[in-house]
């Protein structure tokens, strides 16, 4: 999907709102979302326009999207399902393994 162009301006002629499907009258604020579908020689598509009442319907459809996709906090690092004791044992085992690999490589001249 391409990134849309979002513009706000005055409605010059009657359009249909994508969210509420009511007409947007001429002379009222209008938000236009324009998707460029560039395509290639084998695949051509139409560019698409979406019109919204501004700011009411555009904000409502945005909030509807956010309600359907709730906030999930970003957690840095890996999530471990190990208990703290097992995590410590794993850490010591991995540290020992890497020390042996490093010693082996040093002996071979790497």
Biopython code that builds the backbone (N, CA, C, O; Angstrom):
import numpy as np
from Bio.PDB.StructureBuilder import StructureBuilder

atoms = [
    (1, "UNK", "N", (0.846, -1.174, 0.000)),
    (1, "UNK", "CA", (0.000, 0.000, 0.000)),
    (1, "UNK", "C", (0.890, 1.234, 0.000)),
    (1, "UNK", "O", (1.922, 1.270, 0.669)),
    (2, "UNK", "N", (0.494, 2.206, -0.729)),
    (2, "UNK", "CA", (1.276, 3.428, -0.815)),
    (2, "UNK", "C", (0.868, 4.399, 0.277)),
    (2, "UNK", "O", (-0.187, 4.255, 0.896)),
    (3, "UNK", "N", (1.706, 5.375, 0.499)),
    (3, "UNK", "CA", (1.423, 6.408, 1.500)),
    (3, "UNK", "C", (0.480, 7.424, 0.859)),
    (3, "UNK", "O", (0.749, 7.903, -0.242)),
    (4, "UNK", "N", (-0.623, 7.759, 1.535)),
    (4, "UNK", "CA", (-1.583, 8.685, 0.926)),
    (4, "UNK", "C", (-1.161, 10.140, 1.083)),
    (4, "UNK", "O", (-0.390, 10.491, 1.977)),
    (5, "UNK", "N", (-1.681, 10.970, 0.199)),
    (5, "UNK", "CA", (-1.595, 12.418, 0.346)),
    (5, "UNK", "C", (-2.863, 12.858, 1.050)),
    (5, "UNK", "O", (-3.962, 12.531, 0.602)),
    (6, "UNK", "N", (-2.735, 13.587, 2.132)),
    (6, "UNK", "CA", (-3.886, 14.069, 2.890)),
    (6, "UNK", "C", (-3.880, 15.587, 2.802)),
    (6, "UNK", "O", (-2.912, 16.236, 3.198)),
    (7, "UNK", "N", (-4.963, 16.147, 2.283)),
    (7, "UNK", "CA", (-5.074, 17.599, 2.156)),
    (7, "UNK", "C", (-6.394, 18.068, 2.739)),
    (7, "UNK", "O", (-7.378, 17.329, 2.767)),
    (8, "UNK", "N", (-6.398, 19.302, 3.200)),
    (8, "UNK", "CA", (-7.605, 19.927, 3.741)),
    (8, "UNK", "C", (-7.878, 21.171, 2.904)),
    (8, "UNK", "O", (-6.975, 21.954, 2.609)),
    (9, "UNK", "N", (-9.114, 21.329, 2.539)),
    (9, "UNK", "CA", (-9.479, 22.501, 1.757)),
    (9, "UNK", "C", (-10.977, 22.703, 1.775)),
    (9, "UNK", "O", (-11.705, 22.025, 2.500)),
    (10, "UNK", "N", (-11.426, 23.646, 0.964)),
    (10, "UNK", "CA", (-12.855, 23.912, 0.842)),
    (10, "UNK", "C", (-13.437, 23.028, -0.243)),
    (10, "UNK", "O", (-12.826, 22.853, -1.298)),
    (11, "UNK", "N", (-14.582, 22.485, -0.001)),
    (11, "UNK", "CA", (-15.254, 21.634, -0.975)),
    (11, "UNK", "C", (-15.759, 22.512, -2.121)),
    (11, "UNK", "O", (-16.514, 23.454, -1.878)),
    (12, "UNK", "N", (-15.367, 22.231, -3.344)),
    (12, "UNK", "CA", (-15.781, 23.028, -4.499)),
    (12, "UNK", "C", (-17.079, 22.531, -5.111)),
    (12, "UNK", "O", (-17.850, 23.316, -5.664)),
    (13, "UNK", "N", (-17.325, 21.224, -5.014)),
    (13, "UNK", "CA", (-18.582, 20.662, -5.489)),
    (13, "UNK", "C", (-18.973, 19.526, -4.546)),
    (13, "UNK", "O", (-18.142, 19.039, -3.781)),
    (14, "UNK", "N", (-20.197, 19.117, -4.599)),
    (14, "UNK", "CA", (-20.712, 18.122, -3.669)),
    (14, "UNK", "C", (-19.947, 16.805, -3.816)),
    (14, "UNK", "O", (-19.713, 16.328, -4.927)),
    (15, "UNK", "N", (-19.563, 16.229, -2.675)),
    (15, "UNK", "CA", (-18.862, 14.949, -2.636)),
    (15, "UNK", "C", (-19.529, 14.087, -1.566)),
    (15, "UNK", "O", (-20.290, 14.599, -0.745)),
    (16, "UNK", "N", (-19.255, 12.806, -1.571)),
    (16, "UNK", "CA", (-19.813, 11.888, -0.583)),
    (16, "UNK", "C", (-18.746, 11.524, 0.426)),
    (16, "UNK", "O", (-17.645, 11.120, 0.053)),
    (17, "UNK", "N", (-19.067, 11.664, 1.705)),
    (17, "UNK", "CA", (-18.144, 11.344, 2.785)),
    (17, "UNK", "C", (-17.941, 9.832, 2.837)),
    (17, "UNK", "O", (-18.905, 9.068, 2.781)),
    (18, "UNK", "N", (-16.706, 9.411, 2.943)),
    (18, "UNK", "CA", (-16.380, 7.991, 2.962)),
    (18, "UNK", "C", (-16.847, 7.329, 4.258)),
    (18, "UNK", "O", (-17.152, 6.136, 4.266)),
    (19, "UNK", "N", (-16.905, 8.089, 5.351)),
    (19, "UNK", "CA", (-17.241, 7.523, 6.653)),
    (19, "UNK", "C", (-18.747, 7.469, 6.887)),
    (19, "UNK", "O", (-19.291, 6.401, 7.169)),
    (20, "UNK", "N", (-19.414, 8.591, 6.775)),
    (20, "UNK", "CA", (-20.847, 8.627, 7.111)),
    (20, "UNK", "C", (-21.747, 8.509, 5.880)),
    (20, "UNK", "O", (-22.966, 8.397, 6.011)),
    (21, "UNK", "N", (-21.156, 8.536, 4.697)),
    (21, "UNK", "CA", (-21.863, 8.424, 3.427)),
    (21, "UNK", "C", (-22.925, 9.505, 3.234)),
    (21, "UNK", "O", (-23.894, 9.305, 2.501)),
    (22, "UNK", "N", (-22.740, 10.647, 3.890)),
    (22, "UNK", "CA", (-23.596, 11.812, 3.696)),
    (22, "UNK", "C", (-22.878, 12.775, 2.759)),
    (22, "UNK", "O", (-21.650, 12.749, 2.681)),
    (23, "UNK", "N", (-23.615, 13.622, 2.046)),
    (23, "UNK", "CA", (-22.941, 14.542, 1.126)),
    (23, "UNK", "C", (-22.178, 15.634, 1.871)),
    (23, "UNK", "O", (-22.615, 16.128, 2.911)),
    (24, "UNK", "N", (-21.034, 15.991, 1.313)),
    (24, "UNK", "CA", (-20.268, 17.137, 1.788)),
    (24, "UNK", "C", (-20.642, 18.287, 0.869)),
    (24, "UNK", "O", (-20.371, 18.242, -0.331)),
    (25, "UNK", "N", (-21.256, 19.307, 1.423)),
    (25, "UNK", "CA", (-21.767, 20.420, 0.611)),
    (25, "UNK", "C", (-20.629, 21.337, 0.160)),
    (25, "UNK", "O", (-19.591, 21.426, 0.815)),
    (26, "UNK", "N", (-20.840, 22.005, -0.948)),
    (26, "UNK", "CA", (-19.862, 22.956, -1.469)),
    (26, "UNK", "C", (-19.707, 24.104, -0.477)),
    (26, "UNK", "O", (-20.688, 24.574, 0.100)),
    (27, "UNK", "N", (-18.477, 24.549, -0.286)),
    (27, "UNK", "CA", (-18.192, 25.660, 0.610)),
    (27, "UNK", "C", (-17.944, 25.237, 2.052)),
    (27, "UNK", "O", (-17.748, 26.097, 2.910)),
    (28, "UNK", "N", (-17.948, 23.940, 2.342)),
    (28, "UNK", "CA", (-17.664, 23.463, 3.694)),
    (28, "UNK", "C", (-16.274, 22.841, 3.714)),
    (28, "UNK", "O", (-15.751, 22.469, 2.664)),
    (29, "UNK", "N", (-15.660, 22.722, 4.909)),
    (29, "UNK", "CA", (-14.327, 22.104, 4.974)),
    (29, "UNK", "C", (-14.364, 20.648, 4.523)),
    (29, "UNK", "O", (-15.299, 19.912, 4.840)),
    (30, "UNK", "N", (-13.344, 20.246, 3.787)),
    (30, "UNK", "CA", (-13.274, 18.912, 3.211)),
    (30, "UNK", "C", (-11.858, 18.380, 3.386)),
    (30, "UNK", "O", (-10.886, 19.096, 3.146)),
    (31, "UNK", "N", (-11.744, 17.123, 3.806)),
    (31, "UNK", "CA", (-10.449, 16.467, 3.890)),
    (31, "UNK", "C", (-10.393, 15.432, 2.779)),
    (31, "UNK", "O", (-11.278, 14.582, 2.679)),
    (32, "UNK", "N", (-9.374, 15.493, 1.951)),
    (32, "UNK", "CA", (-9.213, 14.580, 0.825)),
    (32, "UNK", "C", (-8.015, 13.681, 1.079)),
    (32, "UNK", "O", (-6.931, 14.162, 1.408)),
    (33, "UNK", "N", (-8.208, 12.380, 0.926)),
    (33, "UNK", "CA", (-7.124, 11.403, 1.007)),
    (33, "UNK", "C", (-6.969, 10.841, -0.397)),
    (33, "UNK", "O", (-7.919, 10.300, -0.964)),
    (34, "UNK", "N", (-5.771, 10.968, -0.959)),
    (34, "UNK", "CA", (-5.508, 10.562, -2.336)),
    (34, "UNK", "C", (-4.404, 9.520, -2.332)),
    (34, "UNK", "O", (-3.297, 9.788, -1.867)),
    (35, "UNK", "N", (-4.702, 8.324, -2.852)),
    (35, "UNK", "CA", (-3.717, 7.245, -2.957)),
    (35, "UNK", "C", (-3.223, 7.169, -4.390)),
    (35, "UNK", "O", (-4.021, 7.068, -5.323)),
    (36, "UNK", "N", (-1.894, 7.219, -4.569)),
    (36, "UNK", "CA", (-1.295, 7.047, -5.886)),
    (36, "UNK", "C", (-1.010, 5.572, -6.092)),
    (36, "UNK", "O", (-0.248, 4.972, -5.334)),
    (37, "UNK", "N", (-1.606, 4.993, -7.094)),
    (37, "UNK", "CA", (-1.330, 3.610, -7.472)),
    (37, "UNK", "C", (-0.533, 3.650, -8.766)),
    (37, "UNK", "O", (-1.099, 3.621, -9.859)),
    (38, "UNK", "N", (0.772, 3.716, -8.632)),
    (38, "UNK", "CA", (1.626, 3.927, -9.795)),
    (38, "UNK", "C", (1.636, 2.731, -10.734)),
    (38, "UNK", "O", (1.582, 2.900, -11.952)),
    (39, "UNK", "N", (1.705, 1.520, -10.182)),
    (39, "UNK", "CA", (1.697, 0.333, -11.028)),
    (39, "UNK", "C", (2.938, 0.232, -11.900)),
    (39, "UNK", "O", (3.913, 0.957, -11.700)),
    (40, "UNK", "N", (2.894, -0.667, -12.862)),
    (40, "UNK", "CA", (3.968, -0.824, -13.836)),
    (40, "UNK", "C", (3.341, -1.197, -15.179)),
    (40, "UNK", "O", (2.123, -1.104, -15.331)),
    (41, "UNK", "N", (4.138, -1.611, -16.143)),
    (41, "UNK", "CA", (3.613, -1.902, -17.474)),
    (41, "UNK", "C", (2.629, -3.073, -17.474)),
    (41, "UNK", "O", (1.702, -3.098, -18.283)),
    (42, "UNK", "N", (2.821, -4.033, -16.584)),
    (42, "UNK", "CA", (1.953, -5.203, -16.545)),
    (42, "UNK", "C", (0.726, -5.013, -15.665)),
    (42, "UNK", "O", (-0.261, -5.733, -15.819)),
    (43, "UNK", "N", (0.773, -4.069, -14.758)),
    (43, "UNK", "CA", (-0.302, -3.927, -13.772)),
    (43, "UNK", "C", (-0.648, -2.453, -13.620)),
    (43, "UNK", "O", (0.156, -1.669, -13.116)),
    (44, "UNK", "N", (-1.813, -2.089, -14.043)),
    (44, "UNK", "CA", (-2.283, -0.710, -13.910)),
    (44, "UNK", "C", (-3.491, -0.687, -12.995)),
    (44, "UNK", "O", (-4.381, -1.529, -13.116)),
    (45, "UNK", "N", (-3.531, 0.259, -12.090)),
    (45, "UNK", "CA", (-4.670, 0.425, -11.198)),
    (45, "UNK", "C", (-5.094, 1.880, -11.219)),
    (45, "UNK", "O", (-4.356, 2.761, -11.658)),
    (46, "UNK", "N", (-6.293, 2.104, -10.737)),
    (46, "UNK", "CA", (-6.805, 3.460, -10.651)),
    (46, "UNK", "C", (-6.285, 4.131, -9.388)),
    (46, "UNK", "O", (-6.087, 3.482, -8.361)),
    (47, "UNK", "N", (-6.066, 5.445, -9.479)),
    (47, "UNK", "CA", (-5.810, 6.222, -8.279)),
    (47, "UNK", "C", (-7.124, 6.335, -7.522)),
    (47, "UNK", "O", (-8.192, 6.338, -8.134)),
    (48, "UNK", "N", (-7.059, 6.426, -6.210)),
    (48, "UNK", "CA", (-8.306, 6.478, -5.450)),
    (48, "UNK", "C", (-8.354, 7.717, -4.570)),
    (48, "UNK", "O", (-7.364, 8.106, -3.950)),
    (49, "UNK", "N", (-9.531, 8.323, -4.534)),
    (49, "UNK", "CA", (-9.816, 9.491, -3.700)),
    (49, "UNK", "C", (-10.777, 9.072, -2.610)),
    (49, "UNK", "O", (-11.688, 8.278, -2.848)),
    (50, "UNK", "N", (-10.577, 9.603, -1.412)),
    (50, "UNK", "CA", (-11.545, 9.437, -0.338)),
    (50, "UNK", "C", (-11.806, 10.811, 0.243)),
    (50, "UNK", "O", (-10.872, 11.570, 0.500)),
    (51, "UNK", "N", (-13.066, 11.132, 0.449)),
    (51, "UNK", "CA", (-13.451, 12.432, 0.973)),
    (51, "UNK", "C", (-14.079, 12.250, 2.346)),
    (51, "UNK", "O", (-14.828, 11.300, 2.575)),
    (52, "UNK", "N", (-13.767, 13.172, 3.265)),
    (52, "UNK", "CA", (-14.306, 13.124, 4.615)),
    (52, "UNK", "C", (-14.760, 14.512, 5.025)),
    (52, "UNK", "O", (-14.186, 15.515, 4.599)),
    (53, "UNK", "N", (-15.819, 14.568, 5.876)),
    (53, "UNK", "CA", (-16.137, 15.824, 6.550)),
    (53, "UNK", "C", (-14.958, 16.143, 7.462)),
    (53, "UNK", "O", (-14.417, 15.249, 8.113)),
    (54, "UNK", "N", (-14.568, 17.381, 7.509)),
    (54, "UNK", "CA", (-13.438, 17.749, 8.366)),
    (54, "UNK", "C", (-13.930, 18.598, 9.509)),
    (54, "UNK", "O", (-14.696, 19.528, 9.260)),
    (55, "UNK", "N", (-13.549, 18.349, 10.736)),
    (55, "UNK", "CA", (-12.723, 17.266, 11.252)),
    (55, "UNK", "C", (-13.540, 16.092, 11.771)),
    (55, "UNK", "O", (-12.968, 15.095, 12.211)),
    (56, "UNK", "N", (-14.864, 16.190, 11.729)),
    (56, "UNK", "CA", (-15.736, 15.227, 12.410)),
    (56, "UNK", "C", (-15.520, 13.792, 11.940)),
    (56, "UNK", "O", (-15.070, 12.952, 12.719)),
    (57, "UNK", "N", (-15.826, 13.503, 10.704)),
    (57, "UNK", "CA", (-15.810, 12.109, 10.222)),
    (57, "UNK", "C", (-14.394, 11.559, 10.148)),
    (57, "UNK", "O", (-14.180, 10.374, 10.403)),
    (58, "UNK", "N", (-13.423, 12.403, 9.801)),
    (58, "UNK", "CA", (-12.047, 11.920, 9.725)),
    (58, "UNK", "C", (-11.541, 11.522, 11.107)),
    (58, "UNK", "O", (-10.863, 10.506, 11.260)),
    (59, "UNK", "N", (-11.877, 12.336, 12.119)),
    (59, "UNK", "CA", (-11.480, 12.010, 13.493)),
    (59, "UNK", "C", (-12.219, 10.766, 13.981)),
    (59, "UNK", "O", (-11.635, 9.943, 14.685)),
    (60, "UNK", "N", (-13.496, 10.616, 13.619)),
    (60, "UNK", "CA", (-14.262, 9.446, 14.045)),
    (60, "UNK", "C", (-13.689, 8.164, 13.446)),
    (60, "UNK", "O", (-13.550, 7.160, 14.146)),
    (61, "UNK", "N", (-13.356, 8.193, 12.158)),
    (61, "UNK", "CA", (-12.797, 6.982, 11.561)),
    (61, "UNK", "C", (-11.417, 6.693, 12.129)),
    (61, "UNK", "O", (-11.042, 5.527, 12.254)),
    (62, "UNK", "N", (-10.650, 7.721, 12.478)),
    (62, "UNK", "CA", (-9.356, 7.503, 13.121)),
    (62, "UNK", "C", (-9.512, 6.891, 14.501)),
    (62, "UNK", "O", (-8.768, 5.979, 14.862)),
    (63, "UNK", "N", (-10.475, 7.384, 15.280)),
    (63, "UNK", "CA", (-10.715, 6.822, 16.609)),
    (63, "UNK", "C", (-11.262, 5.407, 16.512)),
    (63, "UNK", "O", (-10.947, 4.570, 17.358)),
    (64, "UNK", "N", (-12.071, 5.121, 15.504)),
    (64, "UNK", "CA", (-12.563, 3.767, 15.311)),
    (64, "UNK", "C", (-11.408, 2.815, 15.030)),
    (64, "UNK", "O", (-11.379, 1.697, 15.544)),
    (65, "UNK", "N", (-10.457, 3.260, 14.214)),
    (65, "UNK", "CA", (-9.275, 2.452, 13.938)),
    (65, "UNK", "C", (-8.482, 2.190, 15.218)),
    (65, "UNK", "O", (-8.035, 1.070, 15.464)),
    (66, "UNK", "N", (-8.311, 3.245, 16.038)),
    (66, "UNK", "CA", (-7.557, 3.074, 17.282)),
    (66, "UNK", "C", (-8.287, 2.162, 18.259)),
    (66, "UNK", "O", (-7.647, 1.417, 19.001)),
    (67, "UNK", "N", (-9.614, 2.207, 18.269)),
    (67, "UNK", "CA", (-10.375, 1.320, 19.150)),
    (67, "UNK", "C", (-10.266, -0.139, 18.707)),
    (67, "UNK", "O", (-10.248, -1.044, 19.542)),
    (68, "UNK", "N", (-10.195, -0.365, 17.406)),
    (68, "UNK", "CA", (-10.049, -1.729, 16.896)),
    (68, "UNK", "C", (-8.633, -2.245, 17.065)),
    (68, "UNK", "O", (-8.421, -3.457, 17.093)),
    (69, "UNK", "N", (-7.644, -1.338, 17.180)),
    (69, "UNK", "CA", (-6.238, -1.706, 17.351)),
    (69, "UNK", "C", (-5.709, -1.029, 18.613)),
    (69, "UNK", "O", (-5.080, 0.025, 18.525)),
    (70, "UNK", "N", (-5.955, -1.621, 19.790)),
    (70, "UNK", "CA", (-5.575, -0.959, 21.040)),
    (70, "UNK", "C", (-4.067, -0.808, 21.189)),
    (70, "UNK", "O", (-3.280, -1.486, 20.529)),
    (71, "UNK", "N", (-3.696, 0.103, 22.075)),
    (71, "UNK", "CA", (-2.293, 0.405, 22.342)),
    (71, "UNK", "C", (-1.625, -0.785, 23.027)),
    (71, "UNK", "O", (-2.150, -1.336, 23.994)),
    (72, "UNK", "N", (-0.472, -1.166, 22.513)),
    (72, "UNK", "CA", (0.332, -2.215, 23.122)),
    (72, "UNK", "C", (1.697, -1.606, 23.396)),
    (72, "UNK", "O", (2.384, -1.200, 22.459)),
    (73, "UNK", "N", (2.106, -1.533, 24.661)),
    (73, "UNK", "CA", (3.398, -0.902, 24.949)),
    (73, "UNK", "C", (4.544, -1.702, 24.350)),
    (73, "UNK", "O", (4.511, -2.932, 24.313)),
    (74, "UNK", "N", (5.544, -0.993, 23.889)),
    (74, "UNK", "CA", (6.720, -1.607, 23.300)),
    (74, "UNK", "C", (7.670, -1.998, 24.418)),
    (74, "UNK", "O", (8.043, -1.160, 25.240)),
    (75, "UNK", "N", (8.061, -3.253, 24.454)),
    (75, "UNK", "CA", (8.984, -3.745, 25.468)),
    (75, "UNK", "C", (10.304, -4.043, 24.782)),
    (75, "UNK", "O", (10.368, -4.849, 23.854)),
    (76, "UNK", "N", (11.352, -3.387, 25.244)),
    (76, "UNK", "CA", (12.662, -3.587, 24.639)),
    (76, "UNK", "C", (13.269, -4.888, 25.117)),
    (76, "UNK", "O", (13.050, -5.308, 26.253)),
    (77, "UNK", "N", (14.017, -5.510, 24.263)),
    (77, "UNK", "CA", (14.680, -6.758, 24.603)),
    (77, "UNK", "C", (13.778, -7.945, 24.374)),
    (77, "UNK", "O", (12.634, -7.807, 23.942)),
    (78, "UNK", "N", (14.299, -9.091, 24.663)),
    (78, "UNK", "CA", (13.542, -10.315, 24.457)),
    (78, "UNK", "C", (12.688, -10.615, 25.672)),
    (78, "UNK", "O", (13.053, -10.295, 26.804)),
    (79, "UNK", "N", (11.563, -11.224, 25.422)),
    (79, "UNK", "CA", (10.697, -11.673, 26.495)),
    (79, "UNK", "C", (11.117, -13.094, 26.854)),
    (79, "UNK", "O", (11.182, -13.964, 25.986)),
    (80, "UNK", "N", (11.398, -13.322, 28.115)),
    (80, "UNK", "CA", (11.837, -14.638, 28.547)),
    (80, "UNK", "C", (10.763, -15.269, 29.414)),
    (80, "UNK", "O", (10.234, -14.638, 30.329)),
    (81, "UNK", "N", (10.450, -16.511, 29.120)),
    (81, "UNK", "CA", (9.462, -17.221, 29.910)),
    (81, "UNK", "C", (10.119, -18.068, 30.990)),
    (81, "UNK", "O", (9.446, -18.826, 31.688)),
    (82, "UNK", "N", (11.443, -17.937, 31.127)),
    (82, "UNK", "CA", (12.157, -18.720, 32.123)),
    (82, "UNK", "C", (12.021, -18.093, 33.504)),
    (82, "UNK", "O", (11.872, -16.879, 33.642)),
    (83, "UNK", "N", (12.075, -18.938, 34.510)),
    (83, "UNK", "CA", (12.093, -18.457, 35.888)),
    (83, "UNK", "C", (13.461, -17.819, 36.148)),
    (83, "UNK", "O", (14.426, -18.142, 35.455)),
    (84, "UNK", "N", (13.561, -16.926, 37.126)),
    (84, "UNK", "CA", (14.851, -16.262, 37.385)),
    (84, "UNK", "C", (16.006, -17.231, 37.657)),
    (84, "UNK", "O", (17.125, -16.979, 37.212)),
    (85, "UNK", "N", (15.762, -18.333, 38.376)),
    (85, "UNK", "CA", (16.835, -19.303, 38.632)),
    (85, "UNK", "C", (17.288, -19.976, 37.344)),
    (85, "UNK", "O", (18.485, -20.142, 37.107)),
    (86, "UNK", "N", (16.316, -20.366, 36.506)),
    (86, "UNK", "CA", (16.655, -20.998, 35.228)),
    (86, "UNK", "C", (17.342, -20.014, 34.294)),
    (86, "UNK", "O", (18.224, -20.397, 33.526)),
    (87, "UNK", "N", (16.946, -18.756, 34.357)),
    (87, "UNK", "CA", (17.569, -17.738, 33.519)),
    (87, "UNK", "C", (19.046, -17.577, 33.910)),
    (87, "UNK", "O", (19.905, -17.425, 33.041)),
    (88, "UNK", "N", (19.337, -17.610, 35.213)),
    (88, "UNK", "CA", (20.725, -17.505, 35.685)),
    (88, "UNK", "C", (21.543, -18.721, 35.233)),
    (88, "UNK", "O", (22.684, -18.570, 34.797)),
    (89, "UNK", "N", (20.965, -19.921, 35.334)),
    (89, "UNK", "CA", (21.658, -21.135, 34.891)),
    (89, "UNK", "C", (21.944, -21.076, 33.395)),
    (89, "UNK", "O", (23.021, -21.473, 32.949)),
    (90, "UNK", "N", (20.987, -20.583, 32.626)),
    (90, "UNK", "CA", (21.188, -20.469, 31.176)),
    (90, "UNK", "C", (22.284, -19.469, 30.860)),
    (90, "UNK", "O", (23.111, -19.708, 29.980)),
    (91, "UNK", "N", (22.297, -18.348, 31.573)),
    (91, "UNK", "CA", (23.322, -17.331, 31.371)),
    (91, "UNK", "C", (24.714, -17.913, 31.624)),
    (91, "UNK", "O", (25.630, -17.690, 30.833)),
    (92, "UNK", "N", (24.875, -18.653, 32.715)),
    (92, "UNK", "CA", (26.171, -19.238, 33.029)),
    (92, "UNK", "C", (26.584, -20.271, 31.988)),
    (92, "UNK", "O", (27.759, -20.350, 31.630)),
    (93, "UNK", "N", (25.634, -21.062, 31.499)),
    (93, "UNK", "CA", (25.928, -22.061, 30.478)),
    (93, "UNK", "C", (26.352, -21.405, 29.170)),
    (93, "UNK", "O", (27.315, -21.846, 28.544)),
    (94, "UNK", "N", (25.649, -20.360, 28.750)),
    (94, "UNK", "CA", (25.985, -19.651, 27.504)),
    (94, "UNK", "C", (27.335, -18.964, 27.646)),
    (94, "UNK", "O", (28.130, -18.949, 26.706)),
    (95, "UNK", "N", (27.600, -18.386, 28.838)),
    (95, "UNK", "CA", (28.894, -17.728, 29.061)),
    (95, "UNK", "C", (30.035, -18.737, 28.974)),
    (95, "UNK", "O", (31.074, -18.446, 28.382)),
    (96, "UNK", "N", (29.854, -19.901, 29.551)),
    (96, "UNK", "CA", (30.880, -20.942, 29.505)),
    (96, "UNK", "C", (31.111, -21.431, 28.074)),
    (96, "UNK", "O", (32.252, -21.619, 27.652)),
    (97, "UNK", "N", (30.010, -21.635, 27.328)),
    (97, "UNK", "CA", (30.117, -22.074, 25.926)),
    (97, "UNK", "C", (30.886, -21.051, 25.098)),
    (97, "UNK", "O", (31.775, -21.423, 24.332)),
    (98, "UNK", "N", (30.559, -19.776, 25.239)),
    (98, "UNK", "CA", (31.231, -18.737, 24.452)),
    (98, "UNK", "C", (32.700, -18.605, 24.834)),
    (98, "UNK", "O", (33.535, -18.315, 23.977)),
    (99, "UNK", "N", (33.030, -18.817, 26.119)),
    (99, "UNK", "CA", (34.431, -18.789, 26.533)),
    (99, "UNK", "C", (35.207, -19.919, 25.864)),
    (99, "UNK", "O", (36.336, -19.719, 25.418)),
    (100, "UNK", "N", (34.598, -21.114, 25.792)),
    (100, "UNK", "CA", (35.265, -22.237, 25.129)),
    (100, "UNK", "C", (35.456, -21.978, 23.635)),
    (100, "UNK", "O", (36.507, -22.299, 23.080)),
    (101, "UNK", "N", (34.444, -21.400, 22.984)),
    (101, "UNK", "CA", (34.556, -21.082, 21.556)),
    (101, "UNK", "C", (35.645, -20.045, 21.336)),
    (101, "UNK", "O", (36.415, -20.149, 20.381)),
    (102, "UNK", "N", (35.721, -19.042, 22.212)),
    (102, "UNK", "CA", (36.745, -18.017, 22.073)),
    (102, "UNK", "C", (38.141, -18.607, 22.275)),
    (102, "UNK", "O", (39.069, -18.277, 21.537)),
    (103, "UNK", "N", (38.287, -19.475, 23.271)),
    (103, "UNK", "CA", (39.566, -20.118, 23.523)),
    (103, "UNK", "C", (39.972, -21.006, 22.344)),
    (103, "UNK", "O", (41.140, -21.023, 21.956)),
    (104, "UNK", "N", (39.025, -21.733, 21.782)),
    (104, "UNK", "CA", (39.311, -22.594, 20.631)),
    (104, "UNK", "C", (39.785, -21.766, 19.446)),
    (104, "UNK", "O", (40.743, -22.143, 18.771)),
    (105, "UNK", "N", (39.125, -20.644, 19.186)),
    (105, "UNK", "CA", (39.491, -19.792, 18.049)),
    (105, "UNK", "C", (40.848, -19.116, 18.267)),
    (105, "UNK", "O", (41.604, -18.915, 17.317)),
    (106, "UNK", "N", (41.152, -18.766, 19.520)),
    (106, "UNK", "CA", (42.426, -18.123, 19.813)),
    (106, "UNK", "C", (43.584, -19.117, 19.588)),
    (106, "UNK", "O", (44.645, -18.735, 19.096)),
    (107, "UNK", "N", (43.370, -20.388, 19.952)),
    (107, "UNK", "CA", (44.403, -21.406, 19.765)),
    (107, "UNK", "C", (44.665, -21.680, 18.294)),
    (107, "UNK", "O", (45.785, -22.036, 17.927)),
    (108, "UNK", "N", (43.673, -21.525, 17.458)),
    (108, "UNK", "CA", (43.821, -21.793, 16.022)),
    (108, "UNK", "C", (44.396, -20.594, 15.268)),
    (108, "UNK", "O", (44.643, -20.688, 14.066)),
    (109, "UNK", "N", (44.609, -19.490, 15.941)),
    (109, "UNK", "CA", (45.190, -18.329, 15.298)),
    (109, "UNK", "C", (44.174, -17.376, 14.693)),
    (109, "UNK", "O", (44.545, -16.516, 13.893)),
    (110, "UNK", "N", (42.922, -17.503, 15.047)),
    (110, "UNK", "CA", (41.900, -16.601, 14.488)),
    (110, "UNK", "C", (41.722, -15.399, 15.334)),
    (110, "UNK", "O", (40.905, -14.535, 15.015)),
]
sb = StructureBuilder()
sb.init_structure("model")
sb.init_model(0)
sb.init_chain("A")
sb.init_seg("    ")
for serial, (resi, resn, name, xyz) in enumerate(atoms, 1):
    if name == "N":
        sb.init_residue(resn, " ", resi, " ")
    sb.init_atom(name, np.array(xyz, "f"), 0.0, 1.0, " ", f" {name:<3s}", serial, name[0])
structure = sb.get_structure()
